[in-house]
Amino acid sequence: MKILVPIKRVADPDNASKLKVSADGKSVTSEGLEWKMNPFDDWSLEAALRLTENAAEKNARVGEVVLISIGPNDEHTQRIIREGLAKGAERGILVDGQDVGLDSDIVASVLKAVVDKESPDLVVMGKQAADGDSNVAGTKLAEKLGWPIINYAMKIKTNDDGKTLEVQRELDTGVATVKVTGPAVLTTSDRILQPGSVKNGVTPDDHQYAKLEVGGRYASLKGIMQAKKKPIDQMSLGDLGVDTTKALSYTKFELPPARSGETTFVEDVAELVDKLHNTAKVI
């Protein structure tokens, strides 16, 4: 099974409070912030690694994971790709592009071009990016490919090398079980990190992965050393023949107004409801 996993470098979400708006209000600046792998993509990488390994045998890879990152060709993007390679992915692809020149439609077009070149069995990607939170690139990619898509996957099961899959997807009202024939696009929920969330027909069904609370697996020292030798292909948007005309543009950014720090106490619930309804007008 060959899986393409898009990963993005984003400003560390834990430092989101330090983001600033440029003086002209046309952009959000991230100077001084650390870059890390988009957490949602880290979940998807973990799912892809589980689908392409025999976890009962140490370092037994039974498939291929190819990473793709679209962003500046700098040390930060390179480091994010190397991090994924250290965790177990086989190859990386870096498509040079500046954040200000990208939107979800361009990202989906780039991914389609790479899918056409790589012919993966699955694309497993984060449901959204922690910086833009638009949550549409996966769906746009599936539309451009004409592939089925399952969003918010929390459990994945296959017994035939990914040709058919049974996927449980998270809904606001519960869980939906969907059967799909590949190739397909999947986006993942954080519940994909649970010990029994992925069954690939190779790892014994009774195998239980370690419980992961926040992100995917840590890279081993051996994996880090091996990652230095793994290939990262580099290309440009022009190499892929992608139309770089943006479908979405932002006109203005504003920080929320500072809080006054004042506190008003009420006597009872009835007064609280009255103030929320008639004064604050939020209900």
C-alpha positions in Angstrom: 0.0 0.0 0.0 1.3 3.4 -0.9 0.0 6.4 1.0 0.5 10.1 0.3 0.5 12.2 3.5 0.4 16.1 3.1 2.1 17.8 6.0 2.4 21.6 6.6 4.7 23.6 8.8 2.7 26.0 10.9 3.5 28.5 13.7 3.3 26.7 17.0 -0.4 26.7 18.0 0.6 26.9 21.6 1.9 30.4 20.9 -1.1 31.6 19.0 -1.6 34.4 21.5 1.7 35.9 20.3 0.5 36.3 16.7 0.4 39.9 15.5 -1.4 41.8 12.7 0.7 43.8 10.3 0.5 47.6 10.5 -1.6 47.8 7.3 -4.0 45.0 8.6 -3.4 42.9 5.5 -1.7 40.0 7.0 -1.0 38.0 10.2 2.7 38.0 11.1 4.5 35.2 12.9 7.9 36.7 13.5 9.7 35.2 16.4 7.4 32.1 16.6 8.6 28.5 16.3 7.5 26.4 13.5 6.2 22.8 13.9 4.3 20.1 12.0 0.6 20.9 11.8 -0.9 18.7 14.6 -3.7 17.5 12.5 -1.2 16.2 9.9 0.8 14.5 12.6 -2.4 12.4 13.4 -2.7 11.5 9.7 1.0 10.5 9.5 0.5 8.2 12.5 -2.5 6.6 10.8 -0.6 6.1 7.6 2.4 4.5 9.4 0.1 2.1 11.1 -1.5 1.1 7.8 1.9 0.4 6.3 3.6 -1.6 9.0 3.6 -4.9 10.9 3.7 -3.5 14.4 4.3 -6.9 15.9 7.7 -7.0 14.3 10.0 -4.1 15.1 10.6 -1.7 12.1 8.7 -4.1 9.7 7.5 -1.8 6.9 5.0 -3.4 4.6 4.1 -0.3 2.5 5.3 3.1 1.6 4.4 6.5 3.0 5.3 9.5 0.9 5.2 13.0 2.5 4.5 16.2 0.7 4.8 19.7 2.1 3.9 22.8 0.2 5.7 25.8 1.6 8.9 27.9 1.6 12.0 25.9 0.7 13.8 26.8 4.0 15.2 25.0 7.0 11.8 25.0 8.8 10.0 23.1 6.1 12.9 20.8 5.5 13.0 20.0 9.3 9.3 19.2 9.3 9.7 16.7 6.5 12.8 15.2 8.1 10.7 14.8 11.3 8.1 12.8 9.4 10.9 10.7 7.7 12.4 10.0 11.1 9.1 8.6 12.3 9.1 6.1 9.5 8.0 7.6 6.2 10.0 6.6 3.2 10.3 9.7 1.0 9.5 13.4 1.1 8.4 15.9 -1.6 8.8 19.7 -1.1 6.9 21.9 -3.4 8.2 25.5 -3.1 5.5 28.0 -2.4 5.0 31.0 -0.2 2.0 31.0 2.2 0.7 34.4 0.9 0.4 32.9 -2.5 -1.5 29.8 -1.5 -5.1 29.0 -0.7 -7.0 25.7 -0.3 -7.8 25.5 -4.0 -4.2 25.9 -5.1 -3.1 23.4 -2.4 -5.7 20.9 -3.7 -4.4 21.4 -7.3 -0.8 20.8 -6.2 -1.8 17.7 -4.4 -3.8 16.4 -7.4 -0.7 16.9 -9.6 1.4 15.0 -7.2 -1.2 12.2 -6.9 -1.2 12.0 -10.7 2.6 11.5 -10.6 2.8 9.2 -7.6 -0.4 7.1 -8.0 -0.9 6.4 -4.3 -3.6 4.0 -3.0 -4.7 6.5 -0.4 -4.3 10.2 0.5 -4.4 10.5 4.3 -4.4 14.1 5.5 -5.2 16.4 8.4 -8.8 17.6 8.4 -7.5 21.2 8.7 -4.4 23.3 9.3 -3.9 24.9 12.6 -3.2 28.3 11.1 -6.1 28.7 8.6 -8.6 26.2 10.0 -10.5 26.3 6.7 -11.1 22.5 6.6 -11.7 22.3 2.8 -8.5 21.2 1.1 -9.2 17.5 1.5 -12.7 17.8 0.1 -11.4 19.9 -2.8 -8.7 17.4 -3.6 -11.2 14.5 -3.7 -13.4 16.5 -6.0 -10.6 17.2 -8.4 -9.5 13.6 -8.4 -13.0 12.2 -8.6 -12.2 10.0 -5.6 -14.5 9.3 -2.6 -13.6 11.1 0.6 -14.2 10.3 4.2 -13.7 13.2 6.6 -13.1 12.9 10.4 -11.9 9.3 10.3 -11.5 7.9 13.8 -11.1 4.2 12.9 -9.7 2.5 9.8 -9.9 -1.2 8.9 -8.6 -3.0 5.8 -7.7 -6.6 4.9 -6.7 -6.2 1.3 -3.8 -3.7 1.2 -6.1 -0.7 1.2 -8.2 -1.7 -1.8 -11.3 -1.6 0.3 -11.7 0.1 3.7 -14.2 0.2 6.5 -14.0 3.6 8.2 -15.7 5.0 11.3 -16.1 8.7 11.0 -16.8 11.1 13.9 -20.0 13.1 13.7 -21.6 15.6 16.1 -24.4 13.2 16.7 -22.3 9.9 17.0 -20.3 7.7 14.7 -21.0 6.7 11.1 -19.5 3.5 9.6 -18.6 3.8 5.9 -17.3 1.2 3.5 -15.3 2.6 0.6 -13.3 1.2 -2.4 -10.0 2.9 -3.0 -8.3 5.0 -4.1 -9.7 7.5 -1.6 -9.0 10.6 0.4 -9.3 10.4 4.2 -9.0 13.1 6.8 -8.5 12.2 10.4 -9.9 12.9 13.8 -7.7 12.9 16.9 -9.3 9.6 17.9 -7.2 7.9 15.2 -4.5 8.0 17.9 -6.3 5.5 20.1 -4.6 2.1 20.5 -7.0 0.0 18.4 -7.9 2.7 15.8 -6.1 1.2 12.8 -6.3 -2.4 11.6 -4.4 -3.2 8.4 -4.8 -6.9 8.0 -1.0 -7.4 8.7 -0.5 -6.3 12.2 -2.3 -8.9 14.5 -5.8 -7.7 15.4 -5.0 -8.2 19.1 -2.0 -5.8 18.9 -2.6 -2.7 21.0 -0.6 0.5 20.2 0.5 2.7 23.0 -2.1 5.3 24.0 -1.1 8.6 22.4 -2.6 11.7 24.1 -1.5 14.6 21.9 0.3 13.6 18.7 1.8 10.7 16.8 4.8 8.6 17.8 8.2 9.9 18.7 11.1 9.4 16.3 13.7 7.0 17.6 17.4 7.9 17.5 17.9 5.3 14.7 15.0 6.8 12.8 16.5 10.3 13.1 19.8 9.1 11.8 18.2 7.2 8.9 16.1 10.3 8.0 19.2 12.2 7.1 19.7 9.8 4.1 16.1 9.6 2.9 15.4 11.5 -0.3 13.4 14.7 -0.4 12.4 15.6 -4.0 12.1 19.4 -4.6 9.9 21.0 -7.2 8.0 24.2 -7.9 4.4 25.1 -8.6 5.5 25.7 -12.2 7.0 22.2 -12.5 3.6 20.8 -11.7 1.7 23.1 -14.1 -0.6 24.5 -11.4 -2.6 27.6 -11.9 -1.6 30.0 -9.1 -4.6 32.3 -9.4 -6.0 32.4 -5.9 -9.8 31.8 -5.4 -9.7 33.3 -1.9 -8.3 36.5 -0.6 -8.4 38.2 2.7 -9.0 42.0 2.8 -8.4 42.9 6.5 -7.3 41.4 9.8 -8.1 42.8 13.2 -7.2 41.7 16.7 -10.2 41.3 19.0 -10.7 44.3 21.3 -8.9 44.2 24.6 -11.1 43.1 27.5 -11.9 45.8 30.1 -11.2 43.6 33.1 -14.4 44.7 34.8 -16.6 42.1 36.4 -20.3 42.5 37.1 -21.9 40.2 39.7 -25.6 39.2 39.5 -27.9 38.0 42.3 -29.4 35.0 40.6 -29.9 33.1 37.3 -32.9 35.2 36.3 -30.9 38.4 36.4 -28.0 36.7 34.5 -30.4 35.6 31.7 -31.9 39.1 31.6 -28.5 40.8 31.2 -27.3 38.2 28.5 -30.5 38.8 26.6 -31.2 42.5 27.0 -27.8 44.0 27.7 -25.2 41.8 26.0 -27.7 40.6 23.4 -25.9 37.2 23.1 -29.0 35.0 23.6 
